[in-house]
Amino acid sequence: MEQNQTAGTRYRQKKRVEQEVLTGECKAVEKKNEALQERADSLAEEIQYMKDSIEEVCKARGKKRVL
């Protein structure tokens, strides 16, 4: 009986530690995902700015070029 209790306690403690590790990994991945999303948004804005600039240059030269 005591051996079963000890085993149950060890099992629950092991599961608690595993859950804490997974929670930490999840938070780290979420933080990285947020940073990557911000970078993607920034790059998308930069691409749009460049496309707009190219369009203005083409218009100034009298050419019509749609991107």
N, C-alpha and C positions, 0 to 999 in steps of 0.2 A: 504494500500500500504506500509506504513512504517513498519507495523507489519510483512509483508511478507519479506521485506528487512532484518529486524532484525533476523527473523527466518532463512533466507538463510545464513546470516553471521554466526550465531551460528552453523548451520549445517556444513558449510565449515570449521570453526574453529575446531569443534569436529572431523571431518574427518582428518584434518591435524594432530591433536594430536594423533589420533588412528594410523595414518601412521607412525608417529615418534616412537611410542611405538613398532609397528611391526618391524620397521627398526632396532631398538635397540635389540629386541629379536632375530631377524635374525642374526645380527652380533655376538651376544653372542653364538648362536647355531653353527654358522660357526666356531667360535674360538674353541669351545668345540670339534666339529667334527675334526678339524685339530689336536688338541692335542690327541684325541683318535686314529686317523689314525697314528700319529707318534708312539704312544704306541703299536699299532698293528704291525707296521713294526718292531719295536724293539723286540717284542716278537717273531715274525717270524724269525728274525735273530738269536735270542737266541736258539730257537728250532732247527734250522738248525745246529748251532754250536754243540749242545748237540748230535744230531743224528750223526754228523761227528765224534765226540769224541767217541761215543759208537761203531761206525764202526771201528775206529782205534784200540780200545781196543780188539774187537772181532778178528780183523786180527792179532793183536799181539799175541793173545792166540791160533791162528791157526784155529779159527772157522770162518765160513762164514755166516754172518747174514745180510740180507738186510732189511733196514727199509723203 
